[in-house]
């Protein structure tokens, strides 16, 4: 990521790079909702700014959000967010493909 150039996958409508703090390039979000449980999964590609002194900064990663619906007063809605590097995202994808086979 050099200057203000956007990666090919960055969505201008979703990009937050120009935010004063913590801005990141963002792809369009892909959302899936389970008809059986109401669980919602959202995936985006993201990339933050490079930060001097932090060699791992500025790399692309996969943002994975899993949202549980409101199941009642004892089980309110909850969302969990994960950041996966490309290698881990691919490995998890393969694991899910294998586990989901009938």
Secondary structure, DSSP 8 states (H G I E B T S, - for coil): --TT---TT--TTT--TTSTTT-EEE---EEEE-TTT--EEEEEEEEE--BTTBTTTT-EEEEEEEEE----TTS--EEEEEEE-HHHHHHHHHHHHHHT--
